[in-house]
């Protein structure tokens, strides 16, 4: 059984298309969409491509998906009320691109999913941590902090995302692997994901960055230019983002960037 873990797509349709092409070539049996399919420049297309996949897809929600869904439902969360305008705009725009069909689909996405893999054993998929979709775990987070954030996990392997940087570490006998980001990577261009079974492979799929930037700029997404330049053509370094996370504490504040 081969599982592809695709996290933090953020509406980057060209990156998702490239990864799905590779996923099909690899003979994957199942896909886990690990949260933050949105917000982003092509949200409707990204959700539809996954929902219509010939390979079964299991979704979990991320903080970005949750904020978009809340806005579509007429709710204004504590995060939304306290967020800067430039953080709220991508949420609002994304919500306006989706319809009740997407709303119904997203409302059913759980916080976590557990899969018993015949070779890898019990795998818990979560967006950030098993406890919530906002806490940050990176390759430099202390073991003590990781233990606290994992809580009482009954799984041999935990797959997470949220911080957009791949890592693979074992803490107290639990292997924690970050899938990286398909659509908004930190630390290098390309689309990052995981292939599980029988072991865990950290994957990077190259794609046509110039064409992707062109397609993104052609949308009316509020951050289209910044997204194309900053997250497709010239992603920030891992060191830069680790410093940002450290300065903010353990929670990312912007669903549009986490």
Helices and strands as residue ranges (DSSP letters): E 3-6, H 13-25, E 30-33, H 43-51, E 56-59, H 63-72, H 78-82, H 85-97, H 100-107, E 112-117, E 121-126, H 143-150, E 157-160, E 167-171, E 174-178, E 191-196, E 200-205, H 209-217, H 224-226, I 227-233, H 238-248, G 255-257
